[in-house]
Amino acid sequence: MRLMNFFEYADYYEYLLKISWPALSGLFLITIFLVIRNYRSFRMVSKKSTPYAKTRLTLRLFLTLAVLSIYTNMFAASYGDWFNQPVIYRGTVESIHDKKENILLTVKNGDEEITVLADETILKNIREKDLIEVAYLPGKNQVFRCTLLTRQAEGNI
């Protein structure tokens, strides 16, 4: 059941990978580096079993866990959307605000209204009063998929 959700949201995880690959690869490299160093230390301690060497290995393991914990928390704070499912919302485009680098898209469904960040390709394809379905990151409110359901804008038929 859980694997089916992954394939259902493959475009969500692909988008997350595109925006977070530098941080994800950095976390991976730090983890690999620390694991290799701890493995080498463990091999040295197993060859010469002194109390000082065992204490040093124990301290090194605690330090490694602390460093990995800090970097993992930093990653989770910046890219916490990895741990959530995407939000899918249907509604009518109320307004499109084109700022310098960000496009704010306001979508309304009944009394509920959301504002999300979109990119230029979405701006080219939709207009106000269109019925759309947006899928966005819950933490960053960035749209990664926008589907035009019906064209309601005047003069576009």
N, C-alpha and C positions, 0 to 999 in steps of 0.2 A: 504494500500500500504506500509506504513512504517513498519507494523508488519511483512509483508512478507520478508522484508530485514533482519529483526532480525533472522528469521528462516533460511534464506538463508546463513547467516553468523554465525550460531550457534557455529561452531568450533572456529571461531575467538573470540567470547565472552567467550567461555569456556577456551581458552588459556589465554586470558586477566585475567580471574578470577583466574587461577592457578598461574600466576606470580604476581598478585597484591592483593591477598586476605589479607595479613597482613595489608597493608596500608588501604585497603577498610574497613576492620573490625575495625581498629583503628579510622578511620573517623566516622564510624557508632557509636562506643562506646562513643566517645567524644560528638557527637551530642545528643545521648540519655541522657548522663550525664547532659549536659547543659540544655536540655529541661526540665528534671525533676527538676533541681535546680530552673529554672525560674518559673515553675509551682508552686512549693512550695512557692517561694517568692510572687507570685501573690496571692496565697491563704492567705498568712499572711497580705498582704496589704489590701485585701478585708475585712479582719476582723477588722483591726485597720487602719482607713483612716486618716493618718497624712500626712502633706505636705512632711516631711522628708522621710517617707516610700515610697511615690510615686516617689520622686526624686531618691531615692536609687534604686527602681525598674526600672526606666527609664535608669539609668546609667548601671545597670546590663544587661538590654536588649541590649544596645549599645555595651557593652563589649562582650556579647555572639555573637552578629553578627560579630564583629571584629575577634574574635577567630575562628569562623566557616569559615569566609571568608579567613583567613590566611591558615587554614588547607585544605580547599578546593582548594585554589590556589597551595599549595604544592603538593597535590595529582594530580591535573591537569598538573603540570609541570613534574612530574615523570611518570605519566601514562596517558598522553594526548591522547593515542590511543583509549581510551574509547569513545572519541568524534569524531572519524574518522572511515571511512570504510576501510576495508583491501585493499591492493593493490594486484592485480593478474596479473602476468607477465608470458608470454610464450617466450621461447627462447632456445638456445643451450648452454650447459655448456661449458664455455671457459676455466675456471680453477678452481681448488679446492685447497685452501691453508689451510693446517691443522696446526693451531697454538696450543699452549698449551691447552687452554680451549675453544677457539673459532675456528670455521671452517668458513673461508671466501669463499663464493661461488660466482663466477662471471658468470653471464648469459647474453648472447648477442642475440639481435634480430635486424638484419639489422645493422644500424649504432649506435643504442642505446645499452648501456651496463649498467648493474646494478651490484652492489656487496652487498650481504646480508649475515647475520650471520645465520649459520645452526648448527645442532647438529649431533652427531655421527650416529644416525640412518639413516639420509639422506646420509651421506658419504658412508655407507655400500651399499646403493641401487643404487647410480648413479655413472657414470664415465664421463670423459670429452667427449664432442661431442654428448652426449645424448640430446634429445629434451625433455624439462620438462616444467611443469607449477608450478610456485611457488606462494604461497600466503603468504604475510608477513605484519608485523606491519609497518605502514607508518612512525612512529616516531622513532622507535628503529631499523628498518631494520632487524628484527628477523623473520625467516621463521617459520610458524606454520603448514604449509601444503605444501608438495611437491609431485607432481604427475609425474611419468615417462610416457611420451607420446610415444616415440619410442626409442629403443636402437640403437644407431649409433656407439658405440665404437667397435673397431675391436676385433674379437676373443670372443665375448660374446654371439653369437647366438648358 
